[in-house]
Amino acid sequence: MHAFRTAPRRSTFASGSARLGLVATLLAGLGAAGRSGGTSADAGIGSGIESGSTVAASSDRAPRSRSFQLAERMPFALCFAPGTPHEEAERVQNHVYKHWLSLQQDGGLAFNLTTQWSFASGPNSPITLRWSVAPDGIQIPDAAGVGSGANEINAKLASTFGSVEEGKEVIRELFAIWGELSGVTYVEIEDDGASWGSPGSSSRGDVRIGAHDFTNANVLGYNQFPQDGDMVLNAAISWGSDDDDYLFFRNVFMHEHGHGLGILHVCPANETKLMEPFLSTAFFGPQHDDIRAVQRHYGDALEPNGDSAEAVDLGGPGSEAILAPISIADGSDRDWFRFEAAEGSVLDVAVAPDGFTYNSGSQFLFFCLPGSSVDSLTVHDLALRVLAADGSTVVAESDEAPAGQVESITGLVLGAGTYFLEVSGGFASSVQLYGLEFSVSEGEDPPSPADLDGDGVVNGEDLAILLANWGDRGVLGDIDGNGIVDGADLAVLLGNWG
């Protein structure tokens, strides 16, 4: 579970269409704040530890403090407002730990803070999540030291957005954005009103959304980690206004659901990442580091496309595509794409890694650690191949550029048929975001056999050549190849006139 704390801030916010445009734009500078503002966090990439993971202590390390051991064992993370006194943070931390321990969940020893949903087959594995808005009136127990209360999410949606349906539409948009950035497919279902904490089923979501009045106004919400993705929001506070399209609510909601996907807090807290411990309204939605994290767990939105049988169809002659952000998730990942070409079609394709240098740290209790430097641009040295219809014959390849630079194949003239593109990386067990830009031309019409002088048009000059050779055998003008220039050849020429 995770609780999110801060006070609301104001900032400039783009329109809804501008927000969604960020998802589909190649190399749009995802996480631009990280590029210009300096640092972001992706825990442990530089040390070989993927974002959102924990590392067991080796046997030769010195014994760790009791507080460190408790922090490792708790299945949640707490977020504190800037300036929160050390004593207050410790008091809340201890309260939540004691409450969790009373539930007798193996004393915390078996709970993995970074676990995926159990129906994921491993890293980079797409999943389907059901979600539902719980009916009002369900009792929500105290799980974060903020009191218990009757669910009032529907009433809060209506009072904030004008109606329950309008509020649900905002929630649908937020889930859709996580889905466009990852291999997670979301399915909305009705909620049967079962007691809070009941497991997901065909009658209620794997992710259930509720809200009640918290006793602590600094806590904005909390969310369970998989295998329970339920979210509880603070109904006692304002969720923002339409002046900035409810940016406050949107970022709180998307942050909390990030925990529901198995993503932990990242540090330092410098307002460049959605999953920082403190709310920021300096941007909208998941940023570069957040996208890397979710794609490591569940792949990009095009998964599964790991072989020729699952290749993504890019279309036929005349097609163009720009795909981003997609990724190579680890050393075994391959991205396959399929397209059709006409005789003489020209292929232009490029893969461009996306990343920058930033700091990687993790949260320990109420401390946000600065971490170490990470270069997400050079995690993998990308390679690009064009393969024939059999999926194994290499037509062209590009793997000359060093890590962090574009690989491209341009001006490749193809024959008619089916082709595949394969994008691969190196051996790192981490995520390389990239964009793919593709185009294949319509191709060129083959020259007409009736164009006897080869000037590109069938006209009187070709007719003159044919008539000059009338009746001859095996000479220019025998268009149909029957060995003599005759009426059949004249018919072909006239049929192609112009």
NUBA-882292 format. One line per 2 residues: number of its first residue (from 1); their letters; for each residue x, y, z of C-alpha. Coordinates in nm, 2 decimals. Example, Ala and Ser with C-alpha at 12.3 -4.5 7.8 and 13.67 -1.06 7.14 Angstrom:
# NUBA-882292
1	AS	1.23:-0.45:0.78  1.37:-0.11:0.71
# end
This chain:
# NUBA-882292
1	MH	0.00:0.00:0.00  0.10:0.36:-0.06
3	AF	-0.02:0.69:0.08  0.04:1.01:-0.11
5	RT	0.09:1.33:0.08  0.13:1.70:-0.01
7	AP	-0.06:2.02:-0.04  -0.20:2.12:-0.39
9	RR	0.00:2.34:-0.62  -0.09:2.54:-0.91
11	ST	0.07:2.53:-1.25  0.01:2.59:-1.62
13	FA	-0.16:2.29:-1.78  -0.20:2.19:-2.15
15	SG	-0.54:2.10:-2.30  -0.66:1.75:-2.32
17	SA	-0.57:1.71:-2.69  -0.22:1.84:-2.62
19	RL	-0.18:1.59:-2.34  -0.28:1.29:-2.55
21	GL	-0.06:1.42:-2.83  0.24:1.35:-2.61
23	VA	0.17:0.98:-2.62  0.19:0.94:-3.00
25	TL	0.47:1.18:-3.09  0.80:1.03:-3.19
27	LA	1.09:1.15:-2.98  0.88:1.43:-2.83
29	GL	1.11:1.45:-2.54  0.93:1.24:-2.29
31	GA	1.02:1.37:-1.95  1.14:1.70:-2.10
33	AG	1.16:1.84:-1.75  1.42:1.57:-1.68
35	RS	1.62:1.69:-1.98  1.61:2.05:-1.89
37	GG	1.58:2.04:-1.52  1.86:1.79:-1.47
39	TS	1.76:1.48:-1.27  1.50:1.22:-1.24
41	AD	1.50:0.87:-1.08  1.49:0.52:-1.21
43	AG	1.60:0.32:-0.91  1.92:0.14:-0.96
45	IG	1.96:0.12:-1.34  2.31:0.24:-1.30
47	SG	2.38:-0.03:-1.05  2.20:-0.30:-1.25
49	IE	1.88:-0.29:-1.04  1.56:-0.21:-1.23
51	SG	1.33:0.06:-1.13  1.10:-0.05:-0.85
53	ST	1.31:-0.34:-0.74  1.46:-0.44:-0.40
55	VA	1.78:-0.62:-0.34  1.84:-0.88:-0.07
57	AS	2.13:-0.82:0.16  2.43:-1.05:0.11
59	SD	2.54:-1.26:0.40  2.87:-1.08:0.45
61	RA	2.71:-0.74:0.51  2.69:-0.59:0.86
63	PR	2.36:-0.64:1.04  2.11:-0.37:0.95
65	SR	1.91:-0.16:1.19  1.57:-0.26:1.31
67	SF	1.41:0.04:1.12  1.58:-0.06:0.80
69	QL	1.46:-0.42:0.83  1.10:-0.30:0.90
71	AE	1.12:-0.07:0.59  1.23:-0.36:0.37
73	RM	0.94:-0.58:0.49  0.65:-0.34:0.46
75	PF	0.42:-0.39:0.15  0.37:-0.01:0.10
77	AL	0.54:0.32:0.09  0.44:0.65:0.26
79	CF	0.47:1.00:0.11  0.51:1.30:0.33
81	AP	0.46:1.66:0.26  0.77:1.88:0.23
83	GT	0.87:2.00:0.58  0.70:1.72:0.77
85	PH	0.87:1.69:1.11  1.08:1.38:1.16
87	EE	0.88:1.28:1.46  0.55:1.30:1.28
89	AE	0.68:1.10:0.99  0.81:0.83:1.22
91	RV	0.48:0.82:1.42  0.28:0.76:1.10
93	QN	0.53:0.51:0.97  0.51:0.31:1.29
95	HV	0.13:0.32:1.30  0.10:0.19:0.95
97	YK	0.36:-0.08:1.01  0.18:-0.20:1.33
99	HW	-0.15:-0.21:1.15  -0.01:-0.41:0.86
101	LS	0.17:-0.65:1.08  -0.16:-0.72:1.27
103	LQ	-0.30:-0.86:0.95  -0.04:-1.15:0.98
105	QD	0.08:-1.13:0.62  0.38:-1.37:0.68
107	GG	0.54:-1.10:0.89  0.62:-0.92:0.56
109	LA	0.89:-1.17:0.47  0.72:-1.30:0.16
111	FN	0.58:-0.97:0.02  0.76:-0.83:-0.28
113	LT	0.71:-0.46:-0.32  0.79:-0.48:-0.69
115	TQ	0.59:-0.78:-0.78  0.38:-0.78:-1.10
117	WS	0.03:-0.89:-1.13  0.02:-1.27:-1.10
119	FA	-0.12:-1.32:-1.45  0.18:-1.15:-1.61
121	SG	0.41:-1.43:-1.75  0.73:-1.24:-1.65
123	PN	0.90:-0.90:-1.73  0.78:-0.73:-2.05
125	SP	0.45:-0.93:-2.04  0.12:-0.76:-2.14
127	IT	-0.18:-0.81:-1.91  -0.55:-0.72:-1.89
129	LR	-0.68:-0.54:-1.58  -1.04:-0.51:-1.48
131	WS	-1.14:-0.19:-1.30  -1.45:-0.07:-1.13
133	VA	-1.58:0.22:-0.92  -1.72:0.08:-0.60
135	PD	-2.07:0.18:-0.50  -2.11:0.44:-0.22
137	GI	-2.17:0.31:0.13  -1.92:0.03:0.14
139	QI	-1.72:0.05:0.46  -1.35:0.12:0.39
141	PD	-1.13:0.02:0.68  -0.83:0.22:0.81
143	AA	-0.52:0.10:0.63  -0.30:0.41:0.64
145	GV	-0.37:0.58:0.97  -0.62:0.81:0.81
147	GS	-0.94:0.66:0.96  -1.21:0.45:0.82
149	GA	-1.53:0.56:0.65  -1.81:0.48:0.41
151	NE	-1.72:0.50:0.05  -1.84:0.82:-0.12
153	IN	-1.65:0.81:-0.45  -1.96:0.85:-0.67
155	AK	-2.08:1.15:-0.47  -1.74:1.31:-0.49
157	LA	-1.72:1.25:-0.87  -2.06:1.41:-0.91
159	ST	-1.97:1.72:-0.70  -1.63:1.76:-0.87
161	FG	-1.70:1.69:-1.24  -2.08:1.76:-1.26
163	SV	-2.20:1.40:-1.27  -2.08:1.05:-1.19
165	EE	-2.06:0.97:-1.56  -1.84:1.27:-1.63
167	GK	-1.61:1.17:-1.35  -1.59:0.82:-1.48
169	EV	-1.51:0.95:-1.82  -1.20:1.13:-1.67
171	IR	-1.10:0.80:-1.50  -1.14:0.62:-1.83
173	EL	-0.91:0.87:-2.00  -0.64:0.82:-1.73
175	FA	-0.65:0.45:-1.75  -0.63:0.48:-2.13
177	IW	-0.32:0.68:-2.11  -0.15:0.42:-1.89
179	GE	-0.26:0.17:-2.15  -0.12:0.37:-2.45
181	LS	0.21:0.38:-2.27  0.23:0.01:-2.18
183	GV	0.11:-0.34:-2.24  -0.18:-0.31:-2.00
185	TY	-0.53:-0.34:-2.14  -0.81:-0.20:-1.92
187	VE	-1.16:-0.33:-1.91  -1.43:-0.14:-1.71
189	IE	-1.68:-0.36:-1.53  -1.97:-0.30:-1.29
191	DD	-1.89:-0.34:-0.92  -2.11:-0.57:-0.72
193	GA	-2.05:-0.39:-0.39  -1.87:-0.67:-0.21
195	SW	-1.68:-0.58:0.10  -1.37:-0.37:0.06
197	GS	-1.06:-0.58:0.00  -1.25:-0.86:-0.18
199	PG	-1.04:-1.00:-0.47  -1.11:-0.90:-0.82
201	SS	-1.35:-1.12:-1.02  -1.60:-1.10:-1.30
203	SR	-1.82:-0.91:-1.05  -1.57:-0.64:-0.95
205	GD	-1.24:-0.50:-1.06  -0.89:-0.62:-0.99
207	VR	-0.86:-0.24:-0.93  -1.14:-0.09:-0.73
209	IG	-1.17:0.28:-0.67  -1.31:0.43:-0.36
211	AH	-1.29:0.75:-0.14  -1.38:0.87:0.20
213	DF	-1.30:1.16:0.43  -0.95:1.11:0.57
215	TN	-0.86:1.23:0.92  -0.53:1.37:0.78
217	AN	-0.58:1.63:0.51  -0.21:1.60:0.40
219	VL	-0.27:1.25:0.28  -0.42:1.26:-0.07
221	GY	-0.47:0.89:-0.13  -0.32:0.54:-0.10
223	NQ	-0.31:0.24:-0.32  -0.23:-0.13:-0.27
225	FP	0.04:-0.30:-0.47  -0.03:-0.62:-0.67
227	QD	-0.20:-0.86:-0.61  -0.45:-0.60:-0.48
229	GD	-0.47:-0.28:-0.69  -0.74:-0.10:-0.49
231	MV	-0.72:0.28:-0.46  -0.86:0.50:-0.19
233	LN	-0.87:0.88:-0.24  -0.93:1.15:0.02
235	AA	-1.28:1.29:-0.03  -1.24:1.56:0.23
237	IS	-1.01:1.77:0.01  -1.06:1.96:-0.32
239	WG	-0.97:1.76:-0.63  -0.89:2.08:-0.82
241	SD	-1.08:2.28:-1.08  -1.15:2.29:-1.45
243	DD	-0.92:2.59:-1.47  -0.64:2.35:-1.53
245	DY	-0.85:2.05:-1.63  -0.83:1.90:-1.28
247	LF	-0.46:1.84:-1.31  -0.43:1.79:-0.93
249	FR	-0.68:1.50:-0.94  -0.54:1.35:-1.26
251	NV	-0.18:1.33:-1.13  -0.29:1.20:-0.79
253	FM	-0.50:0.93:-0.96  -0.23:0.83:-1.21
255	HE	0.04:0.83:-0.94  -0.17:0.60:-0.72
257	HG	-0.24:0.36:-1.00  0.13:0.35:-1.07
259	HG	0.16:0.18:-0.74  -0.13:-0.05:-0.84
261	LG	0.09:-0.16:-1.13  0.38:-0.24:-0.90
263	IL	0.58:0.08:-0.94  0.76:0.22:-0.63
265	HV	0.85:0.58:-0.55  1.15:0.72:-0.73
267	CP	1.39:0.99:-0.62  1.52:1.26:-0.60
269	AN	1.20:1.46:-0.56  1.27:1.73:-0.82
271	ET	0.93:1.74:-1.00  1.03:1.55:-1.31
273	KL	0.86:1.21:-1.25  0.50:1.11:-1.17
275	ME	0.62:0.85:-0.92  0.81:1.08:-0.70
277	PF	0.70:1.07:-0.33  0.55:1.42:-0.35
279	LS	0.28:1.54:-0.59  0.38:1.77:-0.87
281	TA	0.16:1.96:-1.11  0.46:2.08:-1.32
283	FF	0.36:1.83:-1.58  0.08:1.59:-1.67
285	GP	0.09:1.21:-1.63  0.37:0.95:-1.66
287	QH	0.71:1.09:-1.76  1.01:0.93:-1.91
289	DD	1.12:0.73:-1.60  0.76:0.63:-1.52
291	IR	0.72:0.49:-1.88  1.04:0.29:-1.85
293	AV	0.92:0.14:-1.53  0.58:0.03:-1.66
295	QR	0.72:-0.10:-1.99  0.98:-0.31:-1.79
297	HY	0.69:-0.48:-1.61  0.43:-0.51:-1.89
299	GD	0.60:-0.42:-2.22  0.50:-0.14:-2.46
301	AL	0.15:-0.10:-2.61  0.25:-0.32:-2.92
303	EP	0.34:-0.63:-2.72  0.34:-0.91:-2.78
305	NG	0.55:-0.88:-3.10  0.85:-1.09:-3.02
307	DS	0.87:-1.29:-3.34  0.74:-1.30:-3.70
309	AE	0.41:-1.47:-3.61  0.33:-1.18:-3.37
311	AV	0.47:-0.90:-3.59  0.29:-0.57:-3.58
313	DL	0.14:-0.49:-3.93  0.27:-0.16:-4.07
315	GG	0.07:-0.18:-4.39  0.14:-0.20:-4.76
317	PG	0.28:0.01:-5.03  0.24:0.38:-4.96
319	SE	0.22:0.33:-4.58  0.39:0.54:-4.32
321	AI	0.42:0.50:-3.94  0.57:0.67:-3.64
323	LA	0.57:0.47:-3.32  0.68:0.59:-2.98
325	PI	0.74:0.54:-2.70  0.82:0.17:-2.75
327	SI	1.10:-0.03:-2.60  1.35:-0.31:-2.58
329	AD	1.28:-0.43:-2.23  1.58:-0.66:-2.18
331	GS	1.85:-0.86:-2.36  1.60:-1.12:-2.48
333	DR	1.34:-0.88:-2.62  1.29:-0.84:-2.99
335	DW	1.04:-0.62:-3.16  0.90:-0.75:-3.49
337	FR	0.71:-0.55:-3.76  0.55:-0.67:-4.09
339	FE	0.49:-0.48:-4.41  0.41:-0.54:-4.78
341	AA	0.60:-0.39:-5.07  0.53:-0.36:-5.44
343	EG	0.78:-0.40:-5.72  1.01:-0.11:-5.69
345	SV	0.89:0.01:-5.35  1.15:0.21:-5.16
347	LD	1.19:0.15:-4.79  1.30:0.42:-4.54
349	VA	1.32:0.31:-4.17  1.49:0.44:-3.86
351	VA	1.50:0.36:-3.49  1.61:0.63:-3.25
353	PD	1.68:0.56:-2.88  1.52:0.80:-2.64
355	GF	1.68:0.89:-2.31  1.90:1.13:-2.11
357	TY	2.12:1.14:-1.80  1.96:1.18:-1.46
359	NS	2.01:1.07:-1.10  1.86:0.74:-0.97
361	GS	1.76:0.70:-0.61  1.51:0.53:-0.39
363	QF	1.29:0.62:-0.09  1.39:0.49:0.25
365	LF	1.12:0.56:0.51  1.07:0.93:0.49
367	FC	1.41:1.01:0.32  1.43:1.05:-0.06
369	LP	1.79:0.94:-0.15  1.97:1.12:-0.44
371	GS	2.11:0.80:-0.59  2.36:0.79:-0.87
373	SV	2.38:0.89:-1.23  2.19:0.70:-1.50
375	DS	2.21:0.73:-1.88  1.88:0.60:-2.02
377	LT	1.99:0.69:-2.37  2.25:0.41:-2.39
379	VH	2.10:0.12:-2.20  2.09:-0.09:-2.52
381	DL	2.28:-0.05:-2.85  1.99:-0.09:-3.09
383	AL	2.02:-0.29:-3.41  1.78:-0.30:-3.71
385	RV	1.73:-0.57:-3.97  1.51:-0.61:-4.28
387	LA	1.41:-0.97:-4.34  1.25:-1.15:-4.63
389	AD	0.91:-1.33:-4.61  1.07:-1.64:-4.46
391	GS	1.17:-1.44:-4.15  1.53:-1.54:-4.17
393	TV	1.69:-1.42:-4.49  1.85:-1.08:-4.42
395	VA	1.78:-0.82:-4.69  1.95:-0.53:-4.51
397	ES	2.08:-0.44:-4.17  2.21:-0.15:-3.96
399	DE	2.40:-0.19:-3.64  2.70:0.03:-3.70
401	AP	2.61:0.33:-3.48  2.72:0.33:-3.12
403	AG	2.46:0.31:-2.84  2.26:0.62:-2.81
405	QV	2.26:0.70:-3.18  2.01:0.64:-3.46
407	ES	2.02:0.32:-3.68  1.86:0.36:-4.02
409	IT	1.81:0.19:-4.36  1.71:0.44:-4.63
411	GL	1.65:0.42:-5.01  1.63:0.04:-5.01
413	VL	1.45:-0.07:-5.33  1.24:-0.38:-5.28
415	GA	1.07:-0.64:-5.49  0.70:-0.73:-5.45
417	GT	0.63:-0.93:-5.14  0.62:-0.95:-4.76
419	YF	0.90:-0.82:-4.54  0.98:-0.80:-4.17
421	LE	1.16:-0.55:-3.95  1.34:-0.67:-3.64
423	VS	1.47:-0.44:-3.37  1.70:-0.58:-3.10
425	GG	1.93:-0.45:-2.83  2.21:-0.57:-2.61
427	FA	2.23:-0.77:-2.29  2.11:-0.53:-2.03
429	SS	1.82:-0.63:-1.81  1.66:-0.29:-1.83
431	VQ	1.45:-0.08:-2.06  1.56:0.12:-2.37
433	LY	1.28:0.35:-2.49  1.30:0.42:-2.87
435	GL	1.09:0.55:-3.16  1.05:0.39:-3.50
437	EF	0.98:0.59:-3.82  0.88:0.39:-4.12
439	SV	0.77:0.45:-4.48  0.74:0.23:-4.79
441	SE	0.66:0.39:-5.12  0.39:0.28:-5.37
443	GE	0.65:0.14:-5.60  0.69:0.20:-5.97
445	DP	0.47:0.06:-6.25  0.68:-0.17:-6.47
447	PS	0.75:-0.03:-6.82  0.50:-0.12:-7.08
449	PA	0.62:-0.37:-7.34  0.44:-0.16:-7.60
451	DL	0.67:0.14:-7.52  0.91:0.03:-7.80
453	DG	1.13:0.34:-7.79  1.15:0.35:-7.41
455	DG	1.04:0.71:-7.37  0.78:0.63:-7.10
457	VV	0.47:0.67:-7.32  0.30:0.46:-7.59
459	NG	0.23:0.69:-7.89  0.27:0.73:-8.26
461	ED	0.65:0.68:-8.25  0.60:0.33:-8.11
463	LA	0.33:0.26:-8.37  0.58:0.37:-8.64
465	IL	0.84:0.13:-8.51  0.59:-0.16:-8.51
467	LA	0.47:-0.09:-8.86  0.82:-0.06:-8.99
469	NW	0.89:-0.42:-8.87  0.55:-0.56:-8.97
471	GD	0.58:-0.93:-9.07  0.93:-0.97:-8.95
473	RG	1.04:-1.23:-8.71  1.23:-1.19:-8.39
475	VL	1.27:-0.81:-8.42  1.16:-0.50:-8.23
477	GD	0.78:-0.49:-8.24  0.71:-0.85:-8.14
479	ID	0.53:-0.73:-7.83  0.36:-1.06:-7.74
481	GN	0.67:-1.27:-7.81  0.51:-1.51:-8.06
483	GI	0.80:-1.47:-8.30  0.63:-1.23:-8.55
485	VD	0.52:-0.87:-8.56  0.15:-0.89:-8.65
487	GA	-0.20:-0.78:-8.56  -0.17:-0.93:-8.21
489	DL	0.11:-0.69:-8.14  -0.08:-0.40:-8.28
491	AV	-0.37:-0.48:-8.05  -0.14:-0.48:-7.75
493	LL	0.01:-0.15:-7.85  -0.33:0.02:-7.90
495	GN	-0.45:-0.12:-7.57  -0.16:0.06:-7.40
497	WG	-0.19:0.38:-7.59  -0.09:0.69:-7.40
# end
